[in-house]
Amino acid sequence: MTDNIAHELNEHFASSAPDGLPKDVLAELRSILRLHAISPQELFFKWESYSLKMGPDETTLNLDTIRAFKRDVQETLERESRSKNHPRSIDRKGNTVSMAMATADVFGMFDELTPGTPHVRAANGTASSAKRKSTFDTPTAPKIVRAEKDRSPGDFDTPLKAGNRVTDAFQLIPFSQRPNPGQVVETLNAHLVVADPPVAPYSEPRIRPTANVELKKFGYKPMAMQLAEASEVLDDRIDEFTAIFQTQYETDMTDVTVSSAAMQSTSEIIAVGRIVPDSLEGKLNTASLMLETSRRTGAGLRVPLKIDSLQSAQFFPGQIVALRGINASGEYFSVKEILPVPLLPPAASSPESLDTTNERLGGSDPPQPLDIFIACGPYTADSNLDFEPLKEICQKAADRSADGLLLMGPFLDLEHPLLASGDFDLPEINGVDPDTANLATIFRHYIAAPLQRLCAAVPNVTIILVPSVRDAVSKHVSWPQEQLPKKELGLPRQVRVVSNPVALSLNETVVGMCSHDVLYELRREEVIAGRPTEGNLLTRLSKYIIEQRHFSPIFPPSAREHLPKPGAEGLQPTGAMLDLSYLKLGEWWKVRPDVLITPSFLPPFVKVVESVLVINPGMLSKQRAAGTYAHMVLHPRTMTDEEREEKQLIHKVFERARVDITRI
């Protein structure tokens, strides 16, 4: 039993400790399990919530942070216990207070008379002594009050209104006092130099963006999905992969044919289908694995899988696989081998096209590398709407005269406590009546204004905005998602609004971007039998996306209650909200991207997976702390005389791009 618990803990905490948990940390985690009678999975969810609240500096997995986490769990459970045992009421300001407090001060009339000291009455109705007040001085309805000295500097300060409540244990860290700003967390290709910024901004844009998808197709009518149409889309995906596997393997295995796993036979076959659980409830595991066939090849039947003979296997719901095995009894399909998924070819360009791109980079010898910043929202902490991290990265891009700034949503986050409640004050804006202001007004003030200042400082910068399903200004509520309304939001001409997901060519470099956190869902839903073929968790999750040729290959997506909890009290995570009828818009094109940007709640990273440069820049702002961003310096593609004789040359961005994951 003890070994099983250790195995579960190591599996859940693999993202923070890929080589296994240290013995002292493992002992503390077991202690928490015993003390509070919770499961390893529930403990992991509490750790993720704690990490989101505390930020990266205070959640590095070691003995000290685990002990601090243990105290936090204890305090949280005690607060929950007190709230259940004591009846509560609502005062006139909307604050939640205990009944004892309500009897003492029904309308909150004494809030400002003795700040920091709650008025508690004894059971006989008389006021308690000063000693009793000092003993029991923890109010049941704490209010966040920002002192002027703690206000972060910025052009637009949004004060918190009294009564807003982010969380009981929320302790604000002003952005100006954030620890280790500018610290590089991880670097790829450190041997490549970071060129000094130019003396003056370039006279012409050095990036020419081209969309590799039809953006108009993303403007579909959401929430109009038909079951028959959705079923056909899911079936077509299986049939398309069946054709791919047939082309790849039937010539090599003349004695084995591609057939249906549901068909009883004594001969080995290659069965292609989708991994699904045996029920809608519970997490996928090795005992609940089933293979779903398409209606065309297997009448849509689902067949249980037996994988006892496999030494290693990794699956997740929605994964399209090709399995070599046999269904002798007609009751289950016994898997002998999992066939590798054929990969798309890498992106390539002609030598003439690469020469044209190098000339656009300045024509010098050698040409100056591109300077690109990459960031993902949220762009402000849960305690305010100052958007200081966004202003900071715009300032960094201006200081370096950056060629590109890739920003991914959410911009105005639906899960932000203040935006979710609507209980905040707007600063004075010329020509705007606060009573008639809408979300577009807020976006223009907080998001568009810093971008306009950046464009004024660097007129030829290229800015790309990718929306998120958590964006309050987006009317498109499902994924895949159409672009933001540029004109309505007052964005400058240098800004290109694109869909979510999107495939772009920045000069010759093919970049795929998706703001949906698919890595977190893959981490939670994957099931591993034996020892995984790829030991590094983050590399393995990225490889799933590349093999499946889709920005979000998991189906069905994780339930909302299993996603990271928002900072707003009583609010559920937004979730994926897939529109299955248009799921094909999330598929990849004819080549692998050179760069795949997939932001996630998981630790930020940069890795080369199957010759694809995979970047998780992290979140620019966490709930209570500053986050991270990615800075990419892309050197030009040089060619030898032999390469110039070729018709197409692979871009090899993973060799000539330096990427630094940096704290804002």
C-alpha positions in Angstrom: 0.0 0.0 0.0 2.9 2.3 0.9 4.6 1.7 -2.5 1.3 2.4 -4.3 1.0 5.7 -2.6 4.6 6.6 -3.4 4.1 5.6 -7.0 0.9 7.8 -7.2 2.6 10.8 -5.6 5.6 10.5 -8.0 3.3 10.2 -11.0 1.2 13.3 -10.0 4.2 15.4 -9.1 6.3 14.4 -12.1 6.0 17.9 -13.6 7.8 19.4 -10.6 10.1 16.4 -9.9 10.8 14.5 -13.1 13.4 12.3 -11.5 11.2 11.4 -8.5 10.4 13.0 -5.2 13.2 13.3 -2.6 12.7 11.1 0.4 12.1 14.0 2.8 9.5 15.6 0.5 7.8 12.3 0.0 7.6 11.8 3.8 6.0 15.2 4.3 3.4 14.5 1.5 2.5 11.2 3.1 2.1 13.0 6.4 -0.4 15.4 4.8 -2.3 12.5 3.4 -2.6 10.8 6.8 -3.5 14.0 8.7 -6.3 15.1 6.4 -7.4 11.7 4.9 -7.2 12.9 1.3 -6.2 11.1 -1.8 -2.9 11.8 -3.7 -4.8 13.2 -6.6 -6.7 15.7 -4.3 -3.3 16.6 -2.7 -1.8 17.3 -6.1 -4.8 19.6 -7.0 -4.2 21.5 -3.7 -0.5 21.9 -4.6 -1.4 23.3 -8.0 -3.8 25.8 -6.5 -1.1 26.7 -4.0 1.5 27.1 -6.8 -0.8 29.4 -8.7 -1.4 31.5 -5.6 2.2 31.8 -4.5 4.1 32.1 -7.7 7.2 30.2 -9.0 9.7 31.5 -6.4 7.9 29.9 -3.4 6.8 26.7 -5.1 10.1 25.0 -6.0 9.7 21.5 -4.8 11.9 21.1 -1.7 11.4 20.5 2.0 10.9 24.1 3.0 8.2 24.8 0.4 6.4 21.5 1.2 6.3 22.4 4.9 4.9 25.9 4.0 2.4 24.1 1.7 1.5 21.8 4.6 0.7 24.8 6.9 -1.4 26.4 4.1 -3.4 23.2 3.7 -4.0 23.0 7.5 -5.1 26.7 7.6 -7.4 26.3 4.6 -9.1 23.3 6.1 -9.5 25.0 9.4 -11.1 28.0 7.7 -13.5 25.7 5.8 -14.4 24.0 9.0 -15.1 27.3 10.8 -17.3 28.5 7.9 -19.3 25.3 8.0 -19.8 25.4 11.8 -20.7 29.1 12.2 -23.8 30.5 10.4 -23.1 33.6 8.2 -25.0 36.5 7.0 -24.5 39.4 4.5 -24.1 42.9 5.7 -25.3 46.0 3.7 -21.9 46.3 1.9 -22.1 42.8 0.6 -19.5 41.4 3.0 -20.0 37.9 4.5 -19.9 38.1 8.3 -20.6 35.7 11.1 -23.9 35.9 13.0 -22.0 37.0 16.2 -20.4 39.8 14.3 -23.8 40.8 12.7 -25.4 41.1 16.1 -22.6 43.4 17.2 -22.6 45.7 14.2 -25.7 45.0 12.0 -24.9 47.6 9.3 -21.1 47.7 9.5 -21.4 51.2 11.1 -18.2 50.8 13.1 -16.0 49.6 10.2 -13.9 52.8 10.1 -13.9 53.6 13.8 -11.4 51.0 14.9 -9.7 49.6 11.9 -8.2 46.2 12.2 -10.2 45.4 15.4 -13.4 43.5 15.0 -16.2 44.2 17.5 -17.1 41.0 19.3 -19.8 40.7 21.9 -19.9 38.3 24.7 -22.8 35.8 24.9 -24.6 38.1 27.5 -24.6 41.0 25.0 -22.0 43.1 26.8 -18.8 44.2 25.1 -15.9 41.9 25.6 -12.7 43.1 27.3 -9.7 44.5 25.5 -7.7 41.3 26.3 -10.4 39.2 24.7 -10.4 41.4 21.7 -6.7 41.0 21.3 -7.0 37.3 21.6 -9.7 36.9 19.0 -8.7 39.6 16.5 -9.2 37.6 13.3 -12.2 39.0 11.4 -14.4 36.6 9.6 -14.8 38.9 6.6 -11.4 40.3 5.8 -11.3 43.2 3.3 -8.4 44.0 1.0 -7.2 47.5 1.6 -4.4 48.9 -0.5 -2.2 51.4 1.2 -0.7 54.2 -1.0 2.8 53.0 -0.3 1.9 49.5 -1.6 0.4 50.8 -4.8 2.3 49.7 -7.9 3.6 52.5 -10.1 1.8 52.8 -13.4 -0.1 55.1 -15.7 -3.5 53.7 -14.7 -4.1 52.7 -11.1 -7.4 50.9 -10.4 -8.1 50.9 -6.6 -9.9 48.0 -5.1 -13.3 48.8 -3.7 -14.1 47.9 -0.1 -15.8 44.6 0.1 -13.9 42.9 -2.8 -12.6 39.6 -1.6 -10.0 37.7 -3.5 -9.2 34.9 -1.0 -8.8 34.6 2.7 -5.0 34.0 2.7 -4.2 36.4 -0.1 -1.1 38.5 0.7 -0.3 41.1 -2.0 3.2 41.4 -3.5 3.5 44.7 -5.2 4.8 44.4 -8.8 7.5 46.9 -8.1 8.8 44.6 -5.3 8.6 41.4 -7.3 11.6 39.1 -6.6 14.3 38.4 -9.2 13.0 40.5 -12.1 14.8 39.7 -15.4 16.2 36.4 -14.1 16.6 33.8 -16.8 14.8 30.5 -15.8 15.8 28.4 -18.8 17.8 28.9 -22.0 18.0 27.0 -25.3 21.0 27.4 -27.5 22.9 29.6 -25.0 25.9 29.6 -27.4 24.0 31.9 -29.7 24.6 35.6 -29.0 21.9 38.1 -28.2 22.7 41.1 -30.5 22.7 44.6 -29.1 19.5 46.6 -29.9 19.9 49.0 -32.9 20.7 52.6 -32.2 17.4 53.6 -33.8 14.3 51.5 -34.8 14.5 49.9 -38.3 13.0 52.0 -41.1 10.9 49.1 -42.4 9.2 46.1 -40.8 11.6 43.1 -40.8 8.7 40.6 -40.2 6.2 39.8 -42.9 3.4 37.8 -41.3 1.2 35.5 -43.4 -1.7 33.4 -42.1 -1.5 29.7 -43.1 -5.2 29.2 -42.2 -8.4 30.8 -43.6 -9.3 33.2 -40.8 -12.8 33.7 -42.1 -13.7 30.0 -41.4 -13.3 30.8 -37.6 -16.2 33.2 -37.8 -18.8 30.4 -37.5 -21.9 30.6 -35.4 -21.1 29.0 -32.0 -23.5 27.0 -29.9 -25.2 25.6 -33.0 -23.6 22.2 -33.0 -25.6 19.2 -34.4 -24.8 15.7 -33.0 -24.8 14.1 -36.4 -22.4 16.6 -37.8 -20.1 16.3 -34.8 -20.1 12.5 -35.1 -19.0 12.7 -38.7 -16.1 15.0 -37.8 -14.9 12.5 -35.2 -15.3 9.6 -37.6 -13.4 11.5 -40.4 -10.4 11.9 -38.2 -10.2 8.2 -37.6 -10.6 7.5 -41.3 -7.9 10.0 -42.2 -5.4 8.4 -39.9 -6.4 5.0 -41.2 -5.3 6.1 -44.7 -2.0 7.5 -43.2 -1.2 4.2 -41.4 -2.2 2.1 -44.5 0.3 4.1 -46.6 3.0 3.8 -44.0 2.7 0.1 -42.9 0.8 -2.1 -45.4 3.8 -2.1 -47.8 6.1 -3.1 -44.9 3.8 -5.7 -43.4 2.4 -7.6 -46.3 1.0 -10.4 -44.0 -0.9 -7.9 -41.8 -3.9 -5.9 -43.0 -5.6 -2.8 -41.6 -9.0 -3.9 -40.3 -11.6 -3.5 -37.5 -10.7 -4.3 -34.0 -14.3 -5.3 -33.3 -14.1 -8.2 -35.9 -13.4 -11.6 -34.4 -10.5 -13.2 -36.1 -7.6 -15.6 -35.4 -5.2 -13.5 -37.6 -3.3 -10.5 -36.5 -4.4 -7.1 -37.9 -3.6 -3.4 -37.6 -6.5 -1.7 -35.9 -6.9 2.1 -36.1 -9.2 4.0 -33.7 -9.7 6.5 -30.9 -8.8 5.8 -27.3 -11.8 6.2 -25.0 -12.7 5.2 -21.5 -15.3 2.5 -20.8 -17.6 5.0 -19.0 -18.2 8.8 -18.9 -17.3 8.9 -15.1 -13.9 8.5 -13.6 -10.4 8.9 -15.0 -9.0 6.8 -17.8 -6.8 3.9 -16.6 -5.3 0.7 -17.9 -8.4 -1.3 -16.9 -10.9 1.0 -18.7 -9.1 1.4 -22.1 -11.3 1.0 -25.1 -10.7 1.5 -28.8 -13.5 3.3 -30.7 -13.8 2.5 -34.4 -15.3 4.7 -37.1 -18.7 3.8 -38.6 -17.1 3.2 -42.0 -14.6 0.6 -40.8 -16.0 -0.8 -37.7 -19.7 0.3 -37.4 -18.6 2.7 -34.6 -18.2 -0.1 -32.1 -16.0 0.2 -29.0 -13.7 -2.7 -28.1 -11.9 -3.3 -24.7 -8.1 -3.3 -25.0 -5.9 -5.8 -23.2 -2.3 -4.5 -23.0 -0.7 -7.0 -20.6 1.9 -8.0 -23.1 3.2 -4.4 -23.6 6.2 -3.3 -21.6 5.4 0.4 -22.1 2.4 2.3 -23.2 1.0 5.9 -23.0 -2.6 6.8 -23.8 -4.9 9.7 -23.4 -8.6 10.1 -24.3 -9.1 11.1 -27.9 -5.7 9.8 -29.1 -5.8 8.2 -32.5 -3.6 5.0 -32.5 -2.7 2.1 -34.7 -2.5 -1.2 -32.7 -1.2 -4.5 -34.0 -3.0 -7.4 -32.3 -5.7 -10.0 -32.4 -9.3 -10.4 -31.3 -9.7 -14.1 -31.1 -12.6 -14.3 -28.7 -14.6 -11.3 -30.0 -14.7 -9.8 -26.5 -11.5 -7.8 -26.4 -8.6 -6.8 -28.6 -5.2 -8.1 -27.3 -2.5 -5.6 -28.2 0.9 -6.8 -29.3 2.4 -3.6 -30.5 1.7 0.1 -30.7 2.8 1.4 -34.1 4.6 4.8 -34.2 2.5 7.6 -35.7 4.0 8.9 -39.0 5.0 12.6 -38.6 4.3 15.4 -40.9 7.3 16.7 -42.9 9.2 19.6 -41.6 8.7 23.1 -43.0 11.0 24.0 -45.9 11.6 26.9 -48.3 13.5 27.5 -51.5 17.0 29.0 -51.4 15.7 32.0 -53.4 13.0 32.6 -50.7 15.5 32.4 -47.9 17.8 35.0 -49.7 14.8 37.4 -50.0 14.1 37.0 -46.3 17.8 37.6 -45.4 17.8 40.8 -47.4 14.7 42.0 -45.5 16.7 41.5 -42.3 19.0 44.4 -43.3 21.2 43.1 -46.0 24.3 43.2 -43.7 26.8 40.4 -43.6 25.7 38.6 -41.5 22.1 39.9 -41.3 20.9 41.0 -37.8 18.8 38.4 -36.1 15.1 38.9 -35.4 14.1 40.0 -31.8 10.8 38.6 -30.7 9.0 38.6 -27.3 6.3 36.0 -26.5 3.9 36.3 -23.6 0.6 34.8 -22.4 -2.1 36.2 -20.2 -3.3 36.9 -17.6 -1.6 40.3 -17.8 -2.4 41.6 -14.3 -2.5 40.2 -10.8 -5.9 39.2 -9.2 -5.6 42.1 -6.7 -5.8 45.0 -9.3 -6.4 46.1 -12.8 -3.1 48.0 -13.2 -1.8 45.6 -16.0 1.8 46.4 -14.9 3.3 43.2 -16.4 1.8 44.1 -19.8 3.3 47.6 -19.6 6.6 46.1 -18.5 6.9 43.8 -21.5 5.9 46.5 -23.9 8.6 48.7 -22.4 11.2 45.9 -22.8 10.1 45.5 -26.4 10.5 49.2 -27.0 13.9 49.3 -25.3 15.2 46.6 -27.7 13.3 48.0 -30.7 11.9 44.5 -31.0 10.8 43.1 -34.4 7.8 41.2 -33.0 5.6 40.8 -29.9 3.4 37.8 -29.8 0.7 38.2 -27.1 -1.8 35.4 -26.3 -5.0 35.8 -24.2 -6.7 36.1 -21.9 -6.4 39.9 -22.0 -9.5 40.8 -19.9 -9.8 37.6 -18.0 -13.2 36.2 -17.2 -11.7 34.5 -14.2 -10.2 37.7 -12.7 -12.0 38.4 -9.4 -12.7 42.1 -10.1 -13.9 41.5 -13.7 -16.0 38.6 -12.7 -17.8 40.6 -10.0 -17.8 43.9 -11.9 -17.1 45.6 -8.6 -14.2 48.0 -9.4 -13.7 51.7 -10.1 -12.6 53.0 -13.5 -10.0 55.8 -13.6 -11.0 59.1 -15.1 -10.9 58.8 -18.9 -11.3 61.8 -21.1 -14.6 61.6 -23.0 -15.8 58.5 -21.3 -18.8 58.3 -18.9 -18.1 55.6 -16.3 -21.8 54.8 -16.2 -21.9 53.9 -19.9 -18.4 52.3 -20.2 -18.3 48.8 -21.6 -15.7 46.0 -21.9 -14.4 47.5 -25.1 -13.7 50.8 -23.3 -11.8 48.9 -20.6 -9.8 47.0 -23.2 -8.9 50.2 -25.1 -7.8 51.8 -21.8 -5.8 49.0 -20.3 -4.6 46.8 -23.2 -4.6 49.0 -26.4 -3.0 52.0 -24.7 0.3 50.3 -23.8 0.4 48.8 -27.3 -0.1 52.2 -28.9 2.8 53.6 -26.9 5.0 50.7 -28.1 4.0 51.3 -31.7 4.8 55.0 -31.3 8.3 54.1 -30.0 8.9 51.3 -32.5 6.7 52.2 -35.6 7.7 49.0 -37.5 7.1 46.4 -34.8 4.8 43.5 -35.6 2.3 42.6 -32.9 0.2 39.5 -33.0 -2.8 39.0 -30.7 -4.2 35.5 -30.1 -7.5 35.5 -28.2 -8.6 33.0 -25.5 -12.0 31.5 -24.6 -11.4 33.3 -21.2 -11.4 36.8 -22.9 -14.3 38.9 -21.7 -14.2 41.0 -24.9 -14.6 38.0 -27.2 -18.1 37.2 -28.4 -17.0 33.9 -29.7 -17.5 31.6 -26.7 -16.2 28.2 -28.1 -12.9 26.7 -29.4 -11.8 27.0 -32.2 -12.2 30.8 -31.8 -12.4 33.7 -34.1 -10.1 36.8 -33.8 -10.9 39.8 -31.7 -12.6 42.8 -33.2 -9.7 45.1 -34.0 -11.5 48.3 -34.9 -13.9 48.1 -31.9 -11.0 47.7 -29.5 -9.0 50.6 -30.8 -5.8 48.6 -31.7 -3.1 50.3 -33.8 -2.4 49.3 -37.4 0.8 47.3 -36.4 -1.4 44.8 -34.5 -2.6 41.7 -36.3 -5.6 39.9 -34.7 -5.7 36.2 -35.5 -7.7 33.2 -34.6 -7.2 30.7 -31.8 -5.5 28.4 -32.8 -3.5 29.9 -35.7 -0.6 28.9 -38.0 1.5 31.8 -39.2 4.5 32.3 -41.3 6.8 35.0 -39.8 9.0 35.4 -42.9 10.0 31.8 -43.6 9.4 30.6 -40.0 6.2 28.6 -39.5 4.7 29.3 -36.0 1.8 27.5 -34.5 0.0 29.1 -31.5 -2.9 28.1 -29.3 -3.9 29.8 -26.1 -5.8 26.8 -24.8 -3.9 25.0 -22.0 -3.9 21.5 -23.7 -0.6 20.5 -21.9 -2.3 20.6 -18.5 -5.2 18.5 -19.7 -2.9 16.0 -21.3 -0.9 15.8 -18.1 -4.0 15.1 -16.1 -5.7 12.7 -18.4 -2.8 10.6 -19.7 -2.5 7.0 -18.5 0.9 5.2 -18.4 1.4 1.5 -18.4 5.0 0.4 -17.4 7.8 2.8 -17.8 7.1 5.6 -20.4 9.2 5.5 -23.5 9.9 9.3 -23.1 11.0 9.9 -19.5 10.7 13.7 -19.5 7.1 14.7 -18.9 7.1 18.0 -20.7 8.7 16.4 -23.8 6.2 13.6 -23.8 3.2 15.9 -23.6 4.6 18.0 -26.5 5.2 14.9 -28.5 1.5 14.0 -28.2 0.5 17.2 -29.9 3.1 16.8 -32.7 2.1 13.1 -33.4 -1.6 13.8 -33.4 -1.2 16.8 -35.8 -3.8 18.8 -33.8 -3.6 21.8 -31.4 -6.0 20.1 -29.0 -6.0 16.3 -29.6 -7.6 15.4 -26.2 -11.3 14.4 -26.3 -13.4 14.7 -24.3 -11.6 17.6 -22.6 -11.1 17.7 -18.8 -14.1 18.6 -16.7 -14.1 22.1 -15.4 -13.9 21.0 -11.8 -10.5 19.4 -12.5 -8.9 22.5 -13.9 -6.9 25.0 -11.9 -9.2 27.0 -9.6 -9.7 30.8 -10.4 -8.9 33.4 -7.9 -12.5 34.6 -7.8 -14.4 33.0 -5.0 -17.3 30.7 -6.1 -16.2 30.8 -9.8 -15.6 27.7 -11.8 -12.8 27.5 -14.4 -13.9 28.4 -17.9 -12.8 25.1 -19.6 -12.4 24.2 -23.3 -15.9 24.6 -24.6 -15.1 22.6 -27.8 -17.3 23.0 -30.9 -16.9 19.6 -32.4 -18.4 20.5 -35.8 -15.4 22.8 -36.4 -12.8 20.7 -34.6 -11.0 20.3 -38.0 -10.0 24.0 -37.7 -7.6 22.9 -35.0 -5.8 20.4 -37.3 -2.3 21.1 -38.6 -1.6 21.9 -42.2 0.8 19.9 -44.4 4.0 20.4 -42.4 5.2 20.5 -38.9 5.6 24.0 -37.5 9.1 25.3 -36.8 7.9 26.8 -33.6 4.9 25.6 -31.4 3.8 28.0 -28.7 1.5 26.4 -26.3 1.1 28.3 -23.0 0.3 26.2 -19.9 -0.2 26.3 -16.1 2.7 23.8 -16.0 6.2 25.1 -15.4 7.5 27.2 -18.3 9.9 25.5 -20.7 11.5 25.5 -24.1 12.4 22.2 -25.7 13.1 20.7 -29.1 10.7 17.8 -29.8 10.8 16.0 -33.2 12.7 19.1 -34.7 9.9 21.4 -33.4 10.8 24.2 -31.1 8.2 24.0 -28.4 7.8 27.0 -26.1 5.6 27.4 -23.0 6.3 31.0 -22.0 4.2 30.6 -18.8 1.8 33.2 -17.6 3.0 36.8 -17.5 1.1 37.4 -14.2 0.0 34.8 -11.7 -2.7 35.3 -9.1 -0.5 37.0 -6.5 2.9 37.2 -8.2 4.7 38.1 -11.4 5.2 35.5 -14.0 7.4 34.7 -17.0 7.8 35.4 -20.7 9.9 34.1 -23.6 12.5 36.1 -25.5 13.5 34.6 -28.9 16.5 35.8 -30.9 16.2 34.1 -34.4 19.4 34.1 -36.4 19.1 34.0 -40.2 19.2 30.8 -42.2 22.7 30.5 -43.8 23.2 28.2 -46.8 26.2 26.4 -48.1 27.0 26.1 -51.8 25.7 22.5 -51.8 22.4 23.5 -50.2 21.8 26.2 -52.8 21.6 23.4 -55.4 18.6 21.9 -53.5 15.0 22.8 -54.4 13.8 23.0 -50.8 15.7 23.6 -47.6 14.6 22.7 -44.1 14.4 25.8 -41.9 16.2 24.3 -38.9 14.9 27.0 -36.5 15.7 24.8 -33.5 19.4 25.2 -34.3 19.5 29.0 -35.0 17.0 30.3 -32.4 18.1 31.3 -28.9 15.2 31.3 -26.4 15.3 32.6 -22.9 12.5 32.0 -20.4 12.7 35.1 -18.2 10.9 36.4 -15.2 9.1 39.7 -15.9 
